[in-house]
Amino acid sequence: MDYAFAFLVPIVAIIGGITYSIFNQYFKTRRHVAEAEGSPALREALARSNEINAALLEKLTAMDSRLGAIERTLSEVG
């Protein structure tokens, strides 16, 4: 008798389980992304964060220019 199909059943089951797991994780991730993108609170928080980051960047740029001026002065004195 040919028992080759007996070895094929677990292999097909394992491959099917892995495929199901991959698709399940993919669609779960897509659902989370869709939920996050539609949230108005998240959009507001991101907008506020962008404003804060822009203000910090301006302050850091100003500090960099002042430190550059101090460094030039110290180089001239020394």
Secondary structure as UniProt FT lines:
FT   HELIX           4..37
FT   HELIX           40..77
//
